[in-house]
């Protein structure tokens, strides 16, 4: 098992870093933290121009046709910023839903529009609670003479105010089956509002009798299996994004311990500060090596992929948060200053904790995959 990077992958990393040093600079990412949305038009244009909007899309649909390992490198660099989550979700989970669930016509239409930047889609699954399980859905898709209507309330939607569309998980009123519906967020009956708290750009999304054309419902019949496949396919990309963010938080702690002087000496000389830095890097390494191993398994079709997907999601979500917390312990008060740059990683770790399902859900599914 080779977990190193090739010259081509390092070249991809350097290309993404140009965006992170240009339109997505630290100054910009810090400045937008209290905006209503994390969407920045200049970043979106740079992603389109660089072809990054097609990083998870096969070349037959206009994407880059990148390997999973190349895509993972891209998302790790996105996380180092961190690039606001609307960009990460729109470039990963959303196209994967279309690939797994869409008809041939939907794939040709929607994926092309995603690559061109016309569609920037978030996902809306959570309701009251953090479950991504289809059995917990109360949002209803009801058949009408001309198509459907969609009604319900979604919570903790990642940056609906910065998206053009949302893939909404709903229950079919007539059959009880799962449906994934592409909703234009500017349509009548759609209302999004920001949720306050220690998170990054989360929204409450209210859907009040929204008219839905039949062509906006992905695929046919029950979407449950395709939805599960798509979300598990997204795990290595979202995990890589979190690894990049966790590592950036750790690096801030390490540098601070090497430069901050207190009581006449560098704080990195104090055992307790060293403990915090070590806890942070241990969390980063736990997430990083599980993620890299998962990418290797999936690219090479190795046994144990499903179990690896669940353990990677659960551990990475918790490790991201842990690395940020111990970085705050290292910094003390200055770490809470939004102008410093650490808190934006911590906010993100909270927002991503339950994306693709909670750690508790994935622990249970890991045990099932292992046959325990």
Secondary structure, 3 states (H helix, E strand, C coil): CCCCCCHHHHHHHHHHHHHHHCCCCHHHHHHCCCCCCCCCHHHHHHHHHCCHHHCCCCHHHCCCCCCHHHHHHHHHHHHHHCCCHHHHHHCCHHHHHHHHHCCHHHHHHHHHHHHCCCCCEEEECCCCCCCCCHHHCCCEEEEECCEEEEEEEEEEEECHHHCCEEEEEEEECCCCCEEEEEEECCCCCEEEEEECCCCCCEEEEEEEEEEECHHHECCCCCCHHHHHHHHHHHHHHHHHHHHHHHHHHHHHHHHHHHHCEECCEEHHHCHHHHHHHHHHHHHHHHHHHHHHHHHHHHHHCCCCHHHHHHHHHHHHHHHHHHHHHHHHHHHHHHHHCCCCCCHHHHHHHHHHCCCCCCHHHHHHHHHHHCCC
